[in-house]
Amino acid sequence: MTSLFILIGCIILLIIGVTVVKVHPIPALLIAGLVLGLATGNSVQMVTESLLSGFGNTLKWIGLVILFGTLLGEILAETGGADVIAESIIKLFGINRLPLGMAVIGFLVGIPVFMDVAYLTLLPTMVALSKRSGQSILVLGLSLAMSLTVAHALIPPTPGPLAVAALLEINIGEMIPFNVMVAFVAVIGGLIWIKLNSVKLNRQSAVAIEKDHEILDKKELVGYKRILPFASLIVPLILMSIGNIFHVKNPFIDFIKNPVWALMIGVCFALPLIGKVKFSTHLNSYFQSAGAKCAIVILITGTGGAFGQVIKDTQIVNSLFSEVDMGSLSILGVIIPFLLSFLFTTVTGSITVSLITTASIAAPLVTGGVLNPELTAAAIGAGSLGIIHVNSSFFWLFKEVHDVSVTRLLRSFSVLSGIVAISGGLLVLLLFWFSN
């Protein structure tokens, strides 16, 4: 029981360090892991080996996946591929269903493109649509921001879900169907809330600020190139899921379902968008930009894995449940990870840190066979949507680009993010009941 209090204390230390003291997550995670290991009676050498082992094992393949996912996002954002996806969805849904259209756009574009970049990339399109349709820019902005957040929290190859898969030792292909279902219901729950509050949101209409966020002119994509942005997003997801369709030992299937090669194939579909003129120069530029953007994310993911390894090696979690009836405990694999992840996002303001920290805590129970891996991962992803408020960088980006007051944003964006998280969590609970 003393070890449990030490673990709780280290988690509190981690939260205070990141939120109050404003320590960067990387040293905060390392210090929390070091304190946990030493306080439970391990030597400095043993704790150091645990930290290094966890860091290396987490990044031995996930680092490349994050890099290729970021590279794909760079290519789509800079070549106009993201714009093609946006325009196509708008034509499909029409002006009268723009909130739904913006949600679909955000979900697709948010898979490979970082939230901030995706939002700013789509901002001019959203402003033009608001002016043409007369719909509130706040309604459209919330629809887009909500779905970008859901994709960021639940759908690979965004870093958080990849880290969860690595920490829980889950096959990504087996995790994707559950996470997609949860993401779909979470977005639907958010859209219903927006619809019910549309009159109030229209009265609180935000400002459409364009001058500071102009995007460079891009060549219009024509012909087969208009299909490539969709293919570059959808093909990797299909390939990573294909192992669940064909349960056979085949070298080719083993190759294409591997996340690293699946993402690389997705990047290959996007390469023709760059054009033949100075192809190598542009591609190298995108690699440099993607590397710079994802480097810190990769390091945070690795240190999250290091912290998780210390928890595993100290055997705290396993010892707590060694004599507990596993069947009666299984429901906690849905509720507890959801609540922990929800709390971490609300307190720290970082979805990625929330996903990694919660997965680190739940990992010993999952790898030990106590909890259902896929449902636990889905619960963590749903909970990580949390309540987005003043400690989130995206919250302030939204405020700046639309000149919305903090109070107004807390009553809209923060409430919406909580509704979205709870909607996804309820589906996970239903999936648990059906599976049992």
N, C-alpha and C positions, 0 to 999 in steps of 0.2 A: 504493500500500500504506500510505503514511503516513496518508492520509485514512481508511482502514479502521480504523487504530489510534485515530485521533481519534474516530471514531464509537463504537467500543467503549468508549473512555474516557468519552465523554459519557453513554453508557447506564449504565456503572458509577456515574458521578457522580449520575445520576438515581436509581438504586436506593439508593445510600447516603444521598442527600438525603431520600428519602421514608421509609426504614426506620430508619436510624441517627440522623440529625440531626432526624428528625420534621418536615421541611419539608412544607408542604401541597403536593399534586400540582400546583396551578396555578402557583405561582412556580417549583417544581422543573422543570416542563416548559418554561417560558419561559426559565429560566436555561440549561438544557441546550441548548435550541435556539440561544440567543444565543452560547454558548461554541462550539458546533459550527460555526455560521456564521462567526464571527470566526477560529477556529482554522484553517479551510480557506481563508482568504484573502479573504473577502468584507468589504465595508465595513459599518459600523454601519447605514447607510441601507438597503443591500440586504438585510441580515438582518432589519431591522425590517419592511421591506416584505413579505418572505417570511412572517414571523410573522403580520402583520396579514392578509395574503392567505389563509393557511391557516386562520386563525381564522374569517374571514368566510365563506369557501367551505364550510367544514364546517357552520356553523350557519345557512346561508341557508334551509334547509328543515328540518334535523333538530331545531332548537330547538322548533318548533311540534309536531313529532311526539312529542317527549319530553313536552312540556306536556300534550298531549291524552291520551297514555298514562297519565301520572300522574293527571290529572283523572278518567279512567275508573276507575282504581284507588281513588281517594278515594270516588267515588260508590258503588262496589260494597262497599267496606269499611264505609261509614257507614250505608248503607240496608239492609244485610242480604243483599245480592246474593251476596257471597262465602260467607255461611252457607248459602244455598240451594244453591250449587254443591257445597259440602262435604256437606250432608245428602243430596243426590241421589246423589252418588257412593258414599256409605256404604251407602245402601239398595241400590244396584246391586251392590256387591261383597260385602256382608254382613259380619258380625262376624269370621268366620273368616279373611277375606282383608283384614284392615284395613291391613296394611303396603302392599299394592298399592293399596288405596283411598286411603290418605293420600298415596301417590306421585302418583296421578292428580289428586287435589285440589290438591296443591302445584304440579303442572305447569300446571294451568289457571289457578289463582289467581295464580301467580307471573308470568304473562305481563304483566298490567297493574299488579299491586300490588308495591311494593318488598318485598324479602325480610323485613326486620325487621318491617314493618307486617303483612305477610301471616302471619308466624309468630305474632305476638302476637294477631292477630285470630282465628286458628284454634286457639289454645292452649286456651281453655275447652272447645271441642268435643272436642279431642283428649284432654283430661283426663277428661271424662265418658265417652268411649269406652273409655279405658284401665280405668276403674273397672268399667264394665258388662261388658267382655269378659275382663278379667283379663290382658290383654296388657301387656307392659312399656311404660311411657311412653317409655323410651329407644328401643325399637324403633320405635314410632310416630313419635317426634320425629325420629329419624334418617331415616326414610322421607320425612317431610314436608320436612325441611331439605334433603335431597339433591335432591329434585325442584324445590324452589324455586330452588336454586342452578343447576340445569341450565337451567331456563326463563330465569333471569336472564342466563345466559351465552350462550344460543343463539337465543332466540326474540324477534323484534321484537314489540311496540314497546319492549322494554327498551332502555336507552340504549346499552349496549355493542355489541350486534349492529348497531344503527343506525349507530353510529360506524364500525364495521368496513366496512359497506356504503358509507358516504360516503367513507372514506379509500381504499378499493380501487376506488371508482367502479363498484360492482355494483348492478344492479337488484335491489331487495329481493325482488320476486316470484320472481326466479330463484334467490335465495339460500335462501328459506324451505324448499323441499322437501328440500334437502340437510341443512340444520340440524335440521329436524324428525326426519329419519331418524337423524342422529347423536344427538340428544337422546333419542330412543326407546331406542336401544341402550345409551346411557350409563345411563339409569334402570334398564333391565333388568339390566345388570351390577351396579349398586348393590344392587338387590333380591336378586339371587342371593347376593351377599356377606352381606347382612343375614340371609337365610334360613340360610345355612351357619353363621353365628355367632350365631343366635338364642338358643341355650342359654346361651352366655357372656354375651350382652347382657342376658338375663333375670336372670342372677345379679348383674349390675352395675346393676340397675334404678335409674333416677334418681328423684328426688322430683318430685311434681306440685305445683308452687307456684301457687296460684290467687289469693291475696288481693291481690297487687300488680298483677294484670293483668286486672281485671274490665272487661268491655266494657259500655257503656251499653245499656239495653234498646232494642230496635228493634222496629218494627211487623212482624208476620209478613206476608211477601209471599204473596198468594193469586192464583189465576186466571192470567191471561196474564202477570202480572208475574213469575211463577216461571220463565218461559221467557226473559225479557229478559236476565238475567245471562249466560246461555250465548250468546245471540245477539250481545251486545255484545263478547264475546271472539272468537267464531268468525267472524262476518261480516267484520271488518277483515282477518283473515288470508286469507280466501277472496278478498276484493276485491284485496288486494295481490298475490295469486298469479294472478289471472285473466288477466293479460297473457301468461302462458305457455300458456294454454288457447286463447285467441283471438288469433292472430297477424295481426290486421288493424288498419288505421289507422281508428280510430273515435273521435270526440270524447268520446262517453259512456264508452267503455272507458278512454280516456286519463284521464278524470276520476276514475272510481271506483277505478282501480288505483293512483293516486297516494297515497303513504303518509299525507300530511297529510289529504286528504279521506276516505280509508278510515277513519282513526282518528276523524275528526269524525263520520262515520256511525255508528261503534261507540258513541261517546258519546251520540249521539241515541237509540240503542236503550236506553241506560241512564237517560235523563232521566225517563221515567215512574215510575221507582223512587223519585224524590224526593218525589212527591206534590204535590197542588195547593196545600196550605196553605203559605204563605210560600215558594213555589217559587223566586222570584228571590233571596230572601234566602239560602236554603240553597245554591243554585247558586253565587252569588257567594262564599259562604263556602268552598265546595269549590274554586273557582278560586284563591282566596287561599292556601288550604292547599297545593294542588298546586303553585302557583307558588313558594311558599317552599321546598317539598321538592325541586323539580327544578332550582332556579336554580343551585345549586352543581354539580350533575351536568352541566348545560348548559355551564357555564363550563369544567369539567374537559375535557369533550368538545371544546370549541372550542380550548383550549390544546393538547390532544393533536393536533388537526388542524394547529395552528401548528407544532409540533415536526416533524410529518410533512412539512410543506411545505418546511421548511429542509432535511430529508434529501433530498427530491426535487430542490430547486434546486441543491444542491451536487453532484448527480450521482454521489455516492459509490458507491451500490449498482449503478447502471447501468454505470459504468466498470469495476467488478470483473468483470462477466459479459459484457462486450461481445464477447469473443472465445471464449466458451464455447459448446459445443454445447448448444442449448436442449433438445433431446430428452433428453439424458442428465441434464440439470439438473432436469427437471420433477418427479422424485420428491422433490427437496428442498423443493418447494412444499408437500408434505404434512408431511415430517418436521421440517424446520427451524422453520417457524412454530409447529408443535405444541410443540416443545421450548422455544422462546423464550417462548411464552405460558405454558406450564407453569411455567417458571422465574420469570417475572415475578409470577405469582399467588402462588407459594410464598414468594417473597422479599418482595413488597410487601404481600400480604394483600388486595389490591384487584383484583377481577375486571375492573372497568371500566377501570382504569389499565392492566392487563395487555393487554386487548383493544386499546385505543387505541395503546399503545406498540408492540406487535407488528405491528399493521396499518400503523402509520406506517413501520416498517422494511421491511415486505414490499411496500408500495404501489408503489414504483418498478418492481419486477419484474412486478407484476400489470398495472399500466397500460401497461407497455412490452411486454406480450404474452408474457413469459417464463413466467409461472406461470398455472395455471388459476384463475380468480377464485373460483368457487364452492367448489372443494375447498380452496383456501387459506383462505377465510373459515371453512369448517367446521373445518379443522384448528386455526385460531386459537381458535375457540370451544370446541372440545373441550379443548385445552391449557389454556385459561384456568380450567378447573375446578380445576386444580392440586391442591395440598395445603393445605387450610384449617387454620390452626393459630393460635398465640398472637398473631400480628400482624393477625388479622382481627377486626373489630368484631362480626361475626355469631357467631364462635366464643365470645366473651365473653357475648353475649346468651344463647346456648344454655346456657352454664355457669350463668348467674345464674338463669334461669327454672326450671332443673331441679336446681340445686345439685349439679352433677357436678364431681368433682375434675378438675384440668387433665390429670393423667396418664391418667385413664380416658377423657377426651374425646380426647386425642391417639391413644389406642389404638383408638378407635371412629370418631369423626367425621373425624379427619385421614386415617386409613387409608382410610375409605370414600370420601372425596373424591378421593383418588388413584386408587382402583379405578375410579370413575366416569369420570374423565378418560381413563384408559388404555383403557377400554371404548369410549368415543366415538372416540378416536384410532385404534383398530384398525379400526373401521368405515370411517373416512376412508381409511385405507390400502387396504382392500378395494375401496372405490369407485374409488380411483385405478387399481388393477390392472384392474378390470372396464372402466373407461373407456378403457384403453389396449390 
